[in-house]
């Protein structure tokens, strides 16, 4: 099958509404070729196509890495490179995809989770304090969504690497999606120092469309802040 035909078939599959069916049907294709197509899917404007592409990236790279860990590392490095200024792109979809892969694959999470966290940190004065802070809010959205996804299976690792100390500034973001995801993370990471800021966000009625396990849920920033506060009580 040619590259163009494969892309057409994969994109058609990703547009199916049932994520379970998507992730089942995609298994009949060669993992490496599918992943190459998914790099295009994760930066599409079509939200269903993009998010299903991210979900598929997680399971297909896991399949690759289970057969050959180095193949998984290559994909992770490719995603990291896409966030580098020298790549010529902006890396749209890369933080989410890295997180989805690490959600599924423990070994890759142990090797790369510190790199994902570095995108929430500016450079420090010390030699070992090398941050890769993402300034674009659209990328911050993906980064915080990725942290939230990782809370499901890698919470201890996130806490061990100090992520709770990086979230508070995002509560003051001018972007409502960033504020909402940060509020949600404050609850999941048990950031008690966020209580006052979360109280202020209770009246924030900006609506967020949140992707979770194949579903698109609508919540307000205040909803996420309220849930976080209940968890911190």
Secondary structure as a PSIPRED ss2 file (coil, helix, strand):
# PSIPRED VFORMAT (PSIPRED V4.0)

   1 X C   1.000  0.000  0.000
   2 X C   1.000  0.000  0.000
   3 X H   0.000  1.000  0.000
   4 X H   0.000  1.000  0.000
   5 X H   0.000  1.000  0.000
   6 X H   0.000  1.000  0.000
   7 X H   0.000  1.000  0.000
   8 X H   0.000  1.000  0.000
   9 X H   0.000  1.000  0.000
  10 X H   0.000  1.000  0.000
  11 X H   0.000  1.000  0.000
  12 X H   0.000  1.000  0.000
  13 X H   0.000  1.000  0.000
  14 X H   0.000  1.000  0.000
  15 X C   1.000  0.000  0.000
  16 X C   1.000  0.000  0.000
  17 X C   1.000  0.000  0.000
  18 X C   1.000  0.000  0.000
  19 X H   0.000  1.000  0.000
  20 X H   0.000  1.000  0.000
  21 X H   0.000  1.000  0.000
  22 X H   0.000  1.000  0.000
  23 X H   0.000  1.000  0.000
  24 X H   0.000  1.000  0.000
  25 X H   0.000  1.000  0.000
  26 X H   0.000  1.000  0.000
  27 X H   0.000  1.000  0.000
  28 X H   0.000  1.000  0.000
  29 X C   1.000  0.000  0.000
  30 X C   1.000  0.000  0.000
  31 X H   0.000  1.000  0.000
  32 X H   0.000  1.000  0.000
  33 X H   0.000  1.000  0.000
  34 X H   0.000  1.000  0.000
  35 X H   0.000  1.000  0.000
  36 X H   0.000  1.000  0.000
  37 X H   0.000  1.000  0.000
  38 X H   0.000  1.000  0.000
  39 X H   0.000  1.000  0.000
  40 X H   0.000  1.000  0.000
  41 X H   0.000  1.000  0.000
  42 X C   1.000  0.000  0.000
  43 X C   1.000  0.000  0.000
  44 X C   1.000  0.000  0.000
  45 X C   1.000  0.000  0.000
  46 X C   1.000  0.000  0.000
  47 X H   0.000  1.000  0.000
  48 X H   0.000  1.000  0.000
  49 X H   0.000  1.000  0.000
  50 X H   0.000  1.000  0.000
  51 X H   0.000  1.000  0.000
  52 X H   0.000  1.000  0.000
  53 X H   0.000  1.000  0.000
  54 X H   0.000  1.000  0.000
  55 X H   0.000  1.000  0.000
  56 X H   0.000  1.000  0.000
  57 X H   0.000  1.000  0.000
  58 X H   0.000  1.000  0.000
  59 X H   0.000  1.000  0.000
  60 X H   0.000  1.000  0.000
  61 X H   0.000  1.000  0.000
  62 X H   0.000  1.000  0.000
  63 X H   0.000  1.000  0.000
  64 X H   0.000  1.000  0.000
  65 X H   0.000  1.000  0.000
  66 X H   0.000  1.000  0.000
  67 X H   0.000  1.000  0.000
  68 X C   1.000  0.000  0.000
  69 X H   0.000  1.000  0.000
  70 X H   0.000  1.000  0.000
  71 X H   0.000  1.000  0.000
  72 X H   0.000  1.000  0.000
  73 X H   0.000  1.000  0.000
  74 X H   0.000  1.000  0.000
  75 X H   0.000  1.000  0.000
  76 X H   0.000  1.000  0.000
  77 X H   0.000  1.000  0.000
  78 X H   0.000  1.000  0.000
  79 X H   0.000  1.000  0.000
  80 X H   0.000  1.000  0.000
  81 X H   0.000  1.000  0.000
  82 X H   0.000  1.000  0.000
  83 X C   1.000  0.000  0.000
  84 X C   1.000  0.000  0.000
  85 X H   0.000  1.000  0.000
  86 X H   0.000  1.000  0.000
  87 X H   0.000  1.000  0.000
  88 X C   1.000  0.000  0.000
  89 X C   1.000  0.000  0.000
  90 X C   1.000  0.000  0.000
  91 X C   1.000  0.000  0.000
  92 X C   1.000  0.000  0.000
  93 X C   1.000  0.000  0.000
  94 X H   0.000  1.000  0.000
  95 X H   0.000  1.000  0.000
  96 X H   0.000  1.000  0.000
  97 X H   0.000  1.000  0.000
  98 X H   0.000  1.000  0.000
  99 X H   0.000  1.000  0.000
 100 X H   0.000  1.000  0.000
 101 X H   0.000  1.000  0.000
 102 X H   0.000  1.000  0.000
 103 X H   0.000  1.000  0.000
 104 X H   0.000  1.000  0.000
 105 X C   1.000  0.000  0.000
 106 X H   0.000  1.000  0.000
 107 X H   0.000  1.000  0.000
 108 X H   0.000  1.000  0.000
 109 X H   0.000  1.000  0.000
 110 X H   0.000  1.000  0.000
 111 X H   0.000  1.000  0.000
 112 X H   0.000  1.000  0.000
 113 X H   0.000  1.000  0.000
 114 X H   0.000  1.000  0.000
 115 X H   0.000  1.000  0.000
 116 X H   0.000  1.000  0.000
 117 X H   0.000  1.000  0.000
 118 X H   0.000  1.000  0.000
 119 X C   1.000  0.000  0.000
 120 X C   1.000  0.000  0.000
 121 X C   1.000  0.000  0.000
 122 X C   1.000  0.000  0.000
 123 X C   1.000  0.000  0.000
 124 X C   1.000  0.000  0.000
 125 X C   1.000  0.000  0.000
 126 X C   1.000  0.000  0.000
 127 X C   1.000  0.000  0.000
 128 X C   1.000  0.000  0.000
 129 X C   1.000  0.000  0.000
 130 X C   1.000  0.000  0.000
 131 X C   1.000  0.000  0.000
 132 X C   1.000  0.000  0.000
 133 X C   1.000  0.000  0.000
 134 X C   1.000  0.000  0.000
 135 X C   1.000  0.000  0.000
 136 X C   1.000  0.000  0.000
 137 X H   0.000  1.000  0.000
 138 X H   0.000  1.000  0.000
 139 X H   0.000  1.000  0.000
 140 X H   0.000  1.000  0.000
 141 X H   0.000  1.000  0.000
 142 X H   0.000  1.000  0.000
 143 X H   0.000  1.000  0.000
 144 X H   0.000  1.000  0.000
 145 X H   0.000  1.000  0.000
 146 X H   0.000  1.000  0.000
 147 X H   0.000  1.000  0.000
 148 X H   0.000  1.000  0.000
 149 X H   0.000  1.000  0.000
 150 X H   0.000  1.000  0.000
 151 X H   0.000  1.000  0.000
 152 X H   0.000  1.000  0.000
 153 X H   0.000  1.000  0.000
 154 X H   0.000  1.000  0.000
 155 X H   0.000  1.000  0.000
 156 X H   0.000  1.000  0.000
 157 X H   0.000  1.000  0.000
 158 X H   0.000  1.000  0.000
 159 X H   0.000  1.000  0.000
 160 X H   0.000  1.000  0.000
 161 X C   1.000  0.000  0.000
 162 X C   1.000  0.000  0.000
 163 X C   1.000  0.000  0.000
 164 X H   0.000  1.000  0.000
 165 X H   0.000  1.000  0.000
 166 X H   0.000  1.000  0.000
 167 X H   0.000  1.000  0.000
 168 X H   0.000  1.000  0.000
 169 X H   0.000  1.000  0.000
 170 X H   0.000  1.000  0.000
 171 X H   0.000  1.000  0.000
 172 X H   0.000  1.000  0.000
 173 X C   1.000  0.000  0.000
 174 X C   1.000  0.000  0.000
 175 X C   1.000  0.000  0.000
 176 X H   0.000  1.000  0.000
 177 X H   0.000  1.000  0.000
 178 X H   0.000  1.000  0.000
 179 X H   0.000  1.000  0.000
 180 X H   0.000  1.000  0.000
 181 X H   0.000  1.000  0.000
 182 X H   0.000  1.000  0.000
 183 X H   0.000  1.000  0.000
 184 X H   0.000  1.000  0.000
 185 X H   0.000  1.000  0.000
 186 X H   0.000  1.000  0.000
 187 X H   0.000  1.000  0.000
 188 X H   0.000  1.000  0.000
 189 X C   1.000  0.000  0.000
 190 X C   1.000  0.000  0.000
 191 X C   1.000  0.000  0.000
 192 X H   0.000  1.000  0.000
 193 X H   0.000  1.000  0.000
 194 X H   0.000  1.000  0.000
 195 X H   0.000  1.000  0.000
 196 X H   0.000  1.000  0.000
 197 X H   0.000  1.000  0.000
 198 X H   0.000  1.000  0.000
 199 X H   0.000  1.000  0.000
 200 X H   0.000  1.000  0.000
 201 X H   0.000  1.000  0.000
 202 X C   1.000  0.000  0.000
 203 X C   1.000  0.000  0.000
 204 X C   1.000  0.000  0.000
 205 X C   1.000  0.000  0.000
 206 X C   1.000  0.000  0.000
 207 X E   0.000  0.000  1.000
 208 X E   0.000  0.000  1.000
 209 X E   0.000  0.000  1.000
 210 X E   0.000  0.000  1.000
 211 X E   0.000  0.000  1.000
 212 X E   0.000  0.000  1.000
 213 X C   1.000  0.000  0.000
 214 X C   1.000  0.000  0.000
 215 X E   0.000  0.000  1.000
 216 X E   0.000  0.000  1.000
 217 X E   0.000  0.000  1.000
 218 X E   0.000  0.000  1.000
 219 X E   0.000  0.000  1.000
 220 X E   0.000  0.000  1.000
 221 X H   0.000  1.000  0.000
 222 X H   0.000  1.000  0.000
 223 X H   0.000  1.000  0.000
 224 X H   0.000  1.000  0.000
 225 X H   0.000  1.000  0.000
 226 X H   0.000  1.000  0.000
 227 X H   0.000  1.000  0.000
 228 X H   0.000  1.000  0.000
 229 X H   0.000  1.000  0.000
 230 X H   0.000  1.000  0.000
 231 X H   0.000  1.000  0.000
 232 X H   0.000  1.000  0.000
 233 X C   1.000  0.000  0.000
